[in-house]
Amino acid sequence: MERAELESIMKTIGHQQHSSILGGMQAEYEELERMGYIRINWDEDKLTAVITPEGRAFVGSLLKKEEEK
């Protein structure tokens, strides 16, 4: 996954705190889970993801960089 795509997905999840996994994006979400930024709720009929403390820290660093510009 490219850096810009990662940042975009994480910002979206960060704002929502809980995100449905959109069709065709499961691989990207699985990558974010491997990175420790989200946790996928595999037990639900419709997969969802929840941001982890590491994910919140990552989004916070992105937002801080934007503020510094």
C-alpha beads as a LAMMPS data file, in Angstrom:
LAMMPS data file: protein, C-alpha beads

69 atoms
68 bonds

1 atom types
1 bond types

-500.0 500.0 xlo xhi
-500.0 500.0 ylo yhi
-500.0 500.0 zlo zhi

Masses

1 110.0

Atoms # bond

1 1 1 0.000 0.000 0.000
2 1 1 1.331 3.411 -0.877
3 1 1 1.998 5.917 1.907
4 1 1 -0.684 8.374 0.715
5 1 1 -3.311 5.619 0.671
6 1 1 -2.294 4.468 4.146
7 1 1 -2.541 8.001 5.497
8 1 1 -5.929 8.576 3.891
9 1 1 -7.427 5.368 5.273
10 1 1 -6.000 5.981 8.742
11 1 1 -7.309 9.563 8.859
12 1 1 -10.785 8.299 7.948
13 1 1 -10.699 5.580 10.591
14 1 1 -9.234 8.024 13.094
15 1 1 -12.129 10.436 12.673
16 1 1 -14.717 7.684 12.966
17 1 1 -12.959 5.515 15.603
18 1 1 -14.887 2.584 14.060
19 1 1 -15.087 1.892 10.345
20 1 1 -16.891 -0.576 8.123
21 1 1 -14.512 -2.317 5.769
22 1 1 -15.571 -1.278 2.315
23 1 1 -15.814 -3.835 -0.461
24 1 1 -12.528 -4.373 -2.219
25 1 1 -10.497 -2.833 0.623
26 1 1 -10.108 -5.836 2.909
27 1 1 -6.469 -6.387 1.891
28 1 1 -5.590 -2.801 2.824
29 1 1 -7.308 -3.132 6.193
30 1 1 -5.536 -6.444 6.831
31 1 1 -2.227 -4.682 6.148
32 1 1 -3.117 -1.941 8.624
33 1 1 -3.987 -4.629 11.164
34 1 1 -0.581 -6.299 10.635
35 1 1 1.007 -2.887 11.231
36 1 1 -0.876 -2.634 14.540
37 1 1 -2.915 0.448 13.588
38 1 1 -6.350 -1.184 13.620
39 1 1 -8.099 -4.279 14.913
40 1 1 -10.541 -6.024 12.588
41 1 1 -13.668 -7.489 14.171
42 1 1 -13.671 -10.830 12.371
43 1 1 -16.698 -12.155 14.283
44 1 1 -19.173 -9.728 12.707
45 1 1 -21.236 -10.447 9.595
46 1 1 -20.070 -7.156 8.091
47 1 1 -16.403 -6.686 8.922
48 1 1 -15.498 -3.550 10.823
49 1 1 -12.247 -2.104 12.110
50 1 1 -11.429 -0.249 15.302
51 1 1 -8.424 2.021 15.635
52 1 1 -5.777 0.982 18.178
53 1 1 -3.745 3.275 20.442
54 1 1 -0.877 2.889 17.948
55 1 1 -3.222 3.918 15.148
56 1 1 -4.393 6.980 17.088
57 1 1 -0.754 7.973 17.651
58 1 1 -0.032 7.566 13.930
59 1 1 -3.038 9.712 12.953
60 1 1 -2.010 12.280 15.565
61 1 1 1.449 12.508 14.018
62 1 1 -0.114 13.017 10.566
63 1 1 -2.346 15.797 11.826
64 1 1 0.566 17.454 13.625
65 1 1 2.589 17.466 10.385
66 1 1 -0.334 19.102 8.575
67 1 1 -0.593 21.811 11.245
68 1 1 3.126 22.562 10.917
69 1 1 2.801 23.296 7.195

Bonds

1 1 1 2
2 1 2 3
3 1 3 4
4 1 4 5
5 1 5 6
6 1 6 7
7 1 7 8
8 1 8 9
9 1 9 10
10 1 10 11
11 1 11 12
12 1 12 13
13 1 13 14
14 1 14 15
15 1 15 16
16 1 16 17
17 1 17 18
18 1 18 19
19 1 19 20
20 1 20 21
21 1 21 22
22 1 22 23
23 1 23 24
24 1 24 25
25 1 25 26
26 1 26 27
27 1 27 28
28 1 28 29
29 1 29 30
30 1 30 31
31 1 31 32
32 1 32 33
33 1 33 34
34 1 34 35
35 1 35 36
36 1 36 37
37 1 37 38
38 1 38 39
39 1 39 40
40 1 40 41
41 1 41 42
42 1 42 43
43 1 43 44
44 1 44 45
45 1 45 46
46 1 46 47
47 1 47 48
48 1 48 49
49 1 49 50
50 1 50 51
51 1 51 52
52 1 52 53
53 1 53 54
54 1 54 55
55 1 55 56
56 1 56 57
57 1 57 58
58 1 58 59
59 1 59 60
60 1 60 61
61 1 61 62
62 1 62 63
63 1 63 64
64 1 64 65
65 1 65 66
66 1 66 67
67 1 67 68
68 1 68 69
